[in-house]
Amino acid sequence: MHGLSNPSVSGGYGVAEYRAFAVGRDGHFLGFEPLICANDAEAIAQAKRLVGDNDVELWSGARLVIRLEAKTK
């Protein structure tokens, strides 16, 4: 990882890649929205705007950041 920043380090710099997955009622992913954010807090704020009729799972690589509940169930 030559010259890449580590955004998970507190006070780090750079950006991190996230994916916000829409989760169907059957638990299967319906699709995703790629997000580029400075940190988890920014990614969560952006993912919250994507929540509608389906839950949204926010992932950073293999790490589940948060699961946001659908507005209507």
C-alpha positions in Angstrom: 0.0 0.0 0.0 2.5 2.6 -1.2 1.4 6.1 -0.3 -2.2 5.2 0.7 -3.7 6.7 3.8 -5.4 4.6 6.5 -8.8 6.3 7.1 -9.6 4.1 10.0 -6.8 5.7 12.1 -8.2 8.5 14.2 -7.0 11.8 12.8 -6.1 10.1 9.5 -6.5 11.8 6.2 -7.8 10.8 2.8 -11.0 9.1 2.0 -12.6 5.6 2.4 -14.8 3.7 0.1 -18.2 2.4 1.4 -21.1 0.6 -0.2 -24.7 1.2 1.0 -26.7 -2.0 0.1 -30.5 -2.0 -0.1 -31.7 -5.2 1.7 -35.0 -6.8 0.6 -37.5 -8.2 3.0 -36.1 -11.7 2.2 -32.6 -10.6 3.4 -31.1 -10.5 -0.1 -29.2 -7.5 -1.4 -31.2 -5.6 -4.1 -28.4 -3.3 -5.2 -25.9 -0.9 -3.8 -24.7 2.7 -3.9 -21.0 3.4 -3.8 -20.0 6.2 -1.4 -16.7 7.9 -0.9 -16.5 9.5 2.5 -13.9 10.9 4.9 -15.0 8.6 7.8 -17.8 6.4 9.1 -19.9 9.3 10.5 -20.0 10.9 7.0 -20.9 7.6 5.4 -23.7 6.9 7.9 -25.1 10.4 7.2 -25.1 9.7 3.5 -26.6 6.2 3.9 -29.4 7.5 6.1 -30.6 9.5 3.1 -30.9 6.3 1.1 -33.2 4.5 3.5 -36.7 4.1 2.2 -38.9 1.0 1.9 -35.9 -1.3 2.5 -33.2 -1.6 5.2 -29.8 -0.3 4.2 -26.5 -2.0 5.3 -23.4 0.2 5.1 -20.2 -1.7 4.5 -16.6 -0.6 4.4 -14.9 -3.5 2.6 -15.6 -6.6 4.6 -16.7 -4.6 7.7 -20.4 -4.0 8.4 -20.6 -0.4 9.7 -24.3 -0.2 10.5 -27.7 -1.5 9.5 -30.3 1.2 9.1 -34.0 0.2 9.4 -36.5 0.9 6.7 -38.9 3.8 7.3 -41.9 1.5 6.6 -42.0 -2.2 7.5 
